[in-house]
């Protein structure tokens, strides 16, 4: 071999290693050198971008800092309202309070145990109508007082009416209905048995007292012209130390439950109408819009209700066609006035209507009525546009009436004003 030709070119070395690429003077492939140059170029490019971001962020921070400094100098600290974020670790402590009388939501929870008043209100055609303030009663019992003429026991809590009445005499069965409400009995005399029961029973008793009542001057009312007011009733309670009432109310649904049940009933009715009947549907509560209670007397005392789906109320009138209107008397300086001069008329429209079938007969004086208010009987409950057939039962004067469905389960009443009519066993309920 010729020693003078031992020198090998880069191209020959590259070919000997099979790479086919030339080497650099350092013995590396040129492609490796180019790759390093590319990497160096990329790193420099990224560094340049990082520096640009740094300058931008720094500039923004500087501008923000200057703005905050100017804001703090120009706006006083007391003008800045702090942001109150909710504490998610704590539950809402607000409790909804429902009236024991009506089942409605109370905006002032302190009034839940406020004194209640049971006012005996006439319903004759001899000047008793229109009534005043009756639209504010939470529960109203209706029954015959004498000769087919009905009378009301109207229960109020937290009334605001400037005129309430008229006020008439008490009967023993009204007293038995009143008792569970722990109310002041407001009346003008009464039957002997009722007055004796009030005397020995330790009731809160307000009977024709002109410190808290007054006689109106509207002559057509004749003896039906005795009135009181919400302010006078509160004054009576304060004067006698009657600061609270422990009301035994009816079992009620909440307003939300009542609305949901109403919607579910409407859906059920539509399904029954549009789909073939499967099995027994007699357990469904029938829809009804027209209700009649016949008490066996005159058309001026037989009751008619017309259900209004929009308001979910039962507008009350009489079989004769006359609307049952009451004067709405807002609390003002009208106390001592005639309702005809100071109030506006409103048709009575309760949310719940109930018929209690009762055993009734003429009393021994052949004038007044005897009604079995304690015991049991058939009942019809109308609410949310439906009719529920069932029974009622009351164990004692002190216990509240329970309304039971056909399976013996207690019927929860919808919230709102409730009218209960004692229909004699010789009367009828039609719907």
TORLUM-364146 format. One line per 5 residues: their letters; for each residue x, y, z of C-alpha. Coordinates in steps of 0.2 Angstrom, whole numbers, plus 5000, padded with zeros to 4 digits. Example, Ala and Ser with C-alpha at 12.3 -4.5 7.8 and 13.67 -1.06 7.14 Angstrom:
! TORLUM-364146
AS = 5062 4978 5039  5068 4995 5036
This chain:
! TORLUM-364146
XXXXX = 5000 5000 5000  5006 5017 4996  5009 5027 5012  5007 5044 5004  4989 5040 4999
XXXXX = 4983 5036 5017  4974 5053 5019  4955 5050 5018  4943 5064 5013  4927 5068 5023
XXXXX = 4916 5062 5009  4925 5045 5010  4923 5044 5029  4905 5048 5027  4903 5035 5014
XXXXX = 4912 5022 5024  4900 5024 5038  4886 5022 5027  4878 5039 5031  4882 5048 5015
XXXXX = 4883 5065 5024  4899 5075 5026  4907 5078 5043  4912 5094 5051  4929 5098 5056
XXXXX = 4926 5091 5073  4921 5074 5066  4902 5076 5067  4890 5075 5053  4885 5091 5046
XXXXX = 4867 5087 5048  4870 5086 5067  4878 5103 5067  4864 5110 5057  4852 5103 5070
XXXXX = 4861 5111 5084  4861 5128 5075  4842 5126 5072  4839 5122 5091  4850 5137 5096
XXXXX = 4839 5148 5084  4823 5141 5092  4829 5144 5110  4833 5162 5105  4816 5164 5097
XXXXX = 4807 5157 5113  4818 5168 5124  4813 5183 5114  4794 5179 5115  4796 5177 5134
XXXXX = 4805 5194 5136  4791 5202 5126  4777 5194 5137  4787 5200 5152  4788 5218 5146
XXXXX = 4769 5217 5142  4764 5210 5159  4775 5222 5167  4768 5237 5158  4750 5232 5162
XXXXX = 4754 5229 5180  4762 5246 5180  4747 5254 5172  4735 5245 5184  4745 5250 5199
XXXXX = 4745 5268 5194  4726 5267 5191  4723 5260 5208  4734 5273 5216  4724 5287 5207
XXXXX = 4707 5278 5212  4712 5277 5230  4717 5296 5230  4701 5301 5221  4688 5290 5230
XXXXX = 4686 5290 5249  4686 5273 5257  4669 5275 5265  4662 5277 5247  4667 5259 5243
XXXXX = 4654 5245 5247  4662 5229 5252  4657 5213 5243  4648 5201 5254  4650 5183 5247
XXXXX = 4638 5170 5254  4645 5158 5267  4642 5141 5259  4646 5132 5276  4630 5139 5284
XXXXX = 4612 5134 5280  4598 5147 5278  4591 5150 5295  4575 5158 5289  4560 5148 5294
XXXXX = 4543 5150 5285  4529 5153 5298  4511 5148 5294  4495 5154 5302  4487 5141 5313
XXXXX = 4470 5149 5308  4472 5150 5289  4487 5140 5285  4494 5155 5275  4512 5162 5276
XXXXX = 4514 5175 5289  4525 5190 5285  4527 5194 5304  4531 5178 5314  4528 5187 5330
XXXXX = 4509 5188 5326  4507 5169 5325  4500 5168 5343  4491 5185 5343  4474 5185 5352
XXXXX = 4460 5177 5342  4442 5183 5342  4426 5173 5338  4412 5186 5334  4394 5180 5333
XXXXX = 4387 5188 5317  4369 5189 5311  4363 5185 5294  4345 5190 5294  4336 5200 5281
XXXXX = 4332 5213 5294  4347 5224 5292  4361 5212 5296  4367 5212 5278  4379 5217 5271
XXXXX = 4391 5212 5285  4407 5222 5289  4424 5215 5290  4418 5197 5287  4430 5196 5272
XXXXX = 4445 5196 5285  4438 5181 5295  4450 5166 5294  4437 5153 5298  4418 5156 5297
XXXXX = 4405 5143 5304  4387 5145 5298  4372 5137 5305  4353 5140 5308  4350 5151 5323
XXXXX = 4331 5151 5323  4317 5149 5310  4328 5145 5296  4338 5161 5298  4357 5157 5298
XXXXX = 4370 5165 5309  4389 5165 5309  4403 5162 5321  4417 5171 5313  4435 5169 5319
XXXXX = 4448 5183 5317  4466 5184 5321  4476 5200 5318  4461 5209 5310  4464 5227 5303
XXXXX = 4446 5231 5299  4440 5248 5306  4422 5241 5307  4417 5223 5311  4399 5216 5313
XXXXX = 4385 5217 5316  4386 5207 5333  4372 5197 5340  4368 5183 5353  4377 5167 5356
XXXXX = 4371 5149 5354  4379 5134 5363  4384 5125 5347  4393 5141 5341  4402 5141 5357
XXXXX = 4408 5123 5355  4415 5127 5338  4423 5142 5345  4432 5134 5359  4447 5126 5351
XXXXX = 4452 5143 5344  4456 5149 5362  4447 5166 5357  4438 5180 5365  4419 5176 5363
XXXXX = 4412 5192 5356  4393 5193 5357  4378 5202 5363  4369 5190 5376  4364 5173 5371
XXXXX = 4354 5158 5375  4354 5152 5393  4364 5137 5390  4377 5146 5381  4379 5160 5394
XXXXX = 4380 5147 5408  4394 5138 5398  4403 5154 5396  4402 5158 5414  4408 5142 5421
XXXXX = 4420 5138 5407  4432 5153 5411  4431 5159 5393  4438 5176 5388  4421 5185 5386
XXXXX = 4416 5201 5378  4397 5204 5378  4389 5220 5372  4402 5232 5381  4401 5250 5374
XXXXX = 4419 5252 5380  4424 5241 5365  4408 5242 5354  4396 5255 5347  4379 5256 5340
XXXXX = 4378 5263 5322  4365 5275 5317  4359 5268 5301  4341 5265 5305  4337 5251 5293
XXXXX = 4348 5239 5303  4336 5240 5317  4344 5229 5331  4358 5223 5319  4368 5239 5322
XXXXX = 4381 5234 5335  4399 5235 5329  4417 5234 5335  4434 5237 5327  4451 5229 5326
XXXXX = 4458 5243 5337  4444 5241 5350  4447 5222 5350  4466 5224 5353  4462 5237 5367
XXXXX = 4451 5225 5375  4464 5211 5375  4477 5223 5382  4466 5230 5395  4462 5212 5401
XXXXX = 4480 5205 5399  4475 5193 5385  4491 5193 5376  4490 5177 5366  4479 5163 5359
XXXXX = 4484 5145 5357  4474 5141 5342  4470 5122 5338  4468 5125 5319  4463 5113 5306
XXXXX = 4477 5102 5297  4482 5111 5282  4493 5110 5267  4506 5123 5263  4502 5135 5249
XXXXX = 4516 5126 5239  4508 5108 5242  4491 5115 5238  4496 5122 5221  4505 5106 5217
XXXXX = 4490 5095 5221  4479 5107 5211  4491 5104 5195  4492 5086 5198  4473 5085 5199
XXXXX = 4471 5094 5183  4484 5082 5174  4474 5067 5181  4458 5073 5175  4465 5076 5157
XXXXX = 4472 5059 5157  4456 5051 5162  4447 5061 5148  4459 5057 5134  4464 5039 5138
XXXXX = 4453 5023 5140  4447 5020 5158  4458 5006 5166  4450 4999 5182  4440 5009 5195
XXXXX = 4442 5028 5194  4428 5031 5207  4442 5036 5220  4446 5052 5210  4440 5068 5217
XXXXX = 4427 5075 5205  4429 5092 5198  4415 5104 5202  4411 5122 5199  4394 5124 5205
XXXXX = 4389 5120 5223  4372 5121 5232  4368 5119 5251  4350 5118 5255  4347 5121 5273
XXXXX = 4328 5117 5272  4323 5135 5274  4321 5150 5263  4330 5154 5247  4338 5169 5255
XXXXX = 4348 5157 5267  4351 5142 5256  4369 5144 5249  4376 5144 5232  4395 5144 5227
XXXXX = 4403 5146 5210  4421 5141 5208  4432 5152 5199  4448 5143 5193  4458 5159 5190
XXXXX = 4457 5165 5208  4455 5147 5215  4441 5154 5226  4422 5150 5228  4411 5165 5226
XXXXX = 4397 5165 5238  4379 5170 5235  4362 5164 5240  4349 5153 5231  4339 5169 5228
XXXXX = 4353 5175 5217  4359 5189 5229  4378 5190 5231  4384 5188 5248  4393 5204 5250
XXXXX = 4403 5211 5264  4410 5228 5268  4429 5229 5267  4434 5243 5280  4453 5247 5280
XXXXX = 4459 5252 5297  4458 5271 5297  4449 5284 5306  4432 5276 5302  4430 5268 5319
XXXXX = 4412 5272 5325  4406 5275 5307  4392 5266 5298  4400 5254 5286  4388 5261 5272
XXXXX = 4397 5277 5274  4415 5272 5275  4418 5255 5266  4418 5247 5250  4408 5231 5245
XXXXX = 4417 5214 5241  4409 5197 5237  4414 5184 5250  4425 5171 5241  4433 5158 5252
XXXXX = 4447 5146 5247  4439 5131 5256  4420 5127 5257  4414 5113 5269  4397 5106 5272
XXXXX = 4395 5096 5288  4379 5086 5289  4372 5088 5307  4358 5081 5318  4347 5096 5321
XXXXX = 4330 5099 5328  4319 5113 5335  4323 5117 5353  4311 5115 5368  4306 5133 5366
XXXXX = 4299 5129 5348  4309 5144 5342  4328 5141 5343  4338 5126 5336  4347 5112 5344
XXXXX = 4362 5106 5334  4374 5091 5339  4391 5100 5336  4400 5086 5346  4400 5069 5337
XXXXX = 4401 5064 5319  4393 5064 5302  4395 5065 5284  4405 5079 5276  4409 5087 5259
XXXXX = 4425 5097 5257  4427 5108 5242  4444 5115 5238  4456 5117 5223  4441 5114 5211
XXXXX = 4438 5097 5218  4424 5089 5229  4430 5076 5243  4417 5066 5251  4420 5060 5269
XXXXX = 4415 5062 5287  4418 5074 5301  4421 5070 5319  4423 5081 5335  4426 5072 5352
XXXXX = 4423 5087 5364  4421 5105 5365  4440 5108 5367  4445 5097 5352  4445 5103 5334
XXXXX = 4435 5095 5321  4444 5082 5310  4438 5080 5292  4442 5062 5285  4441 5055 5268
XXXXX = 4432 5039 5263  4447 5029 5268  4447 5037 5286  4463 5048 5282  4462 5066 5288
XXXXX = 4459 5078 5274  4472 5092 5274  4463 5108 5270  4470 5121 5257  4476 5137 5265
XXXXX = 4465 5152 5265  4448 5158 5272  4437 5143 5276  4418 5143 5276  4410 5128 5286
XXXXX = 4391 5126 5285  4381 5115 5296  4368 5107 5285  4354 5099 5294  4350 5081 5291
XXXXX = 4334 5086 5282  4344 5097 5270  4355 5093 5255  4372 5096 5246  4372 5096 5227
X = 4386 5099 5216
